[in-house]
Amino acid sequence: MEKRPRTAGPRWRENGVIAPSRLRVCRHHLIDLFGVQDNMTVTVYSKPSCVQCNATYRALEQRGVDYQVIDLSQDNDAFAHVLALGYAQVPVVEVSGDHWAGFRPDKIAALG
């Protein structure tokens, strides 16, 4: 059985340097390094006495993410917008074109 020569480092390194296609930088690191700030708008569509909505608010606040809350029981246009997105439960979180329903700590963690 022929042994393959051992390479120095993981396969995603090219000549000892991390391949640019494998380099990922978090949004907050881009801001720190290059002063890049994306205009992220976070909107939480909610209703009163919603446990998952409150959990979403707390998670966003812990991450330091600014957000606005729209009460669907008070805003018929917003309610129609949420229905048009295909959701029938709250909270619905909309972030710069992306959206999801329910308390999603994985999605919130990706924001901040």
Phi and psi in degrees as a GROMACS rama.xvg file:
@    title "Ramachandran Plot"
@    xaxis  label "Phi"
@    yaxis  label "Psi"
@TYPE xy
-84.8755  132.584  GLU-2
-89.8481  136.756  LYS-3
-82.387  142.777  ARG-4
-64.0312  142.406  PRO-5
-80.3022  133.022  ARG-6
-90.5496  151.886  THR-7
-86.5853  95.0454  ALA-8
105.067  173.564  GLY-9
-63.7265  161.741  PRO-10
-67.273  -20.7118  ARG-11
-82.1564  5.80318  TRP-12
-96.4539  138.947  ARG-13
-117.427  114.177  GLU-14
54.3668  39.5723  ASN-15
80.1078  2.24604  GLY-16
-117.131  140.183  VAL-17
-65.0205  128.847  ILE-18
-62.9695  134.309  ALA-19
-56.8469  -31.2117  PRO-20
-69.2024  -16.7674  SER-21
-99.1668  -3.50428  ARG-22
-86.6259  122.535  LEU-23
-122.547  135.526  ARG-24
-124.687  130.639  VAL-25
-69.7753  155.33  CYS-26
-56.5498  -43.4902  ARG-27
-68.3741  -27.4478  HIS-28
-72.7036  -35.7511  HIS-29
-61.3257  -40.4793  LEU-30
-64.3719  -44.9358  ILE-31
-64.5638  -44.1104  ASP-32
-80.4229  -43.4199  LEU-33
-120.445  -0.528159  PHE-34
71.4303  19.7484  GLY-35
-80.376  126.722  VAL-36
-131.156  116.85  GLN-37
-87.1338  149.704  ASP-38
-87.6998  76.4625  ASN-39
-83.4023  123.926  MET-40
-110.07  119.484  THR-41
-109.434  121.901  VAL-42
-121.236  129.24  THR-43
-111.142  114.909  VAL-44
-88.5786  126.348  TYR-45
-140.107  -179.721  SER-46
-145.981  161.549  LYS-47
-63.5322  150.425  PRO-48
57.5644  42.121  SER-49
-106.079  113.488  CYS-50
-65.0479  -45.2767  VAL-51
-66.3602  -32.2069  GLN-52
-64.4398  -45.7664  CYS-53
-62.246  -39.4956  ASN-54
-64.2494  -37.718  ALA-55
-65.2394  -43.594  THR-56
-58.7657  -47.5772  TYR-57
-61.1588  -43.5663  ARG-58
-64.9935  -40.6311  ALA-59
-65.089  -41.5382  LEU-60
-65.5226  -39.4214  GLU-61
-62.8069  -32.2645  GLN-62
-84.5668  -7.07051  ARG-63
74.4785  26.6552  GLY-64
-92.2464  127.186  VAL-65
-77.1224  140.234  ASP-66
-150.51  160.713  TYR-67
-119.459  145.97  GLN-68
-108.951  132.269  VAL-69
-119.323  120.466  ILE-70
-82.2554  113.661  ASP-71
-69.1966  -21.6079  LEU-72
-74.8286  -14.1126  SER-73
-109.063  -16.9744  GLN-74
-124.984  101.268  ASP-75
-67.2157  -34.2957  ASN-76
-65.3833  -41.5283  ASP-77
-65.8769  -38.4008  ALA-78
-61.2578  -43.1326  PHE-79
-64.3075  -37.531  ALA-80
-62.6775  -45.0015  HIS-81
-64.0778  -41.1503  VAL-82
-63.6241  -38.4347  LEU-83
-65.9575  -29.8681  ALA-84
-72.0478  -16.8344  LEU-85
100.521  16.6075  GLY-86
-106.261  144.843  TYR-87
-127.127  13.9742  ALA-88
-137.23  161.906  GLN-89
-121.313  158.857  VAL-90
-77.653  152.183  PRO-91
-112.096  124.011  VAL-92
-109.391  129.516  VAL-93
-120.879  125.034  GLU-94
-131.589  106.604  VAL-95
42.9431  49.906  SER-96
97.129  -26.2237  GLY-97
-87.656  150.154  ASP-98
-153.772  154.415  HIS-99
-155.061  165.072  TRP-100
-118.505  150.16  ALA-101
87.4433  173.313  GLY-102
-79.1952  112.151  PHE-103
-123.133  85.6127  ARG-104
-60.6537  -29.0407  PRO-105
-65.9081  -41.8934  ASP-106
-69.5981  -39.1056  LYS-107
-66.8187  -39.0305  ILE-108
-61.6691  -32.2625  ALA-109
-71.9459  -16.9778  ALA-110
-77.9448  -37.7206  LEU-111
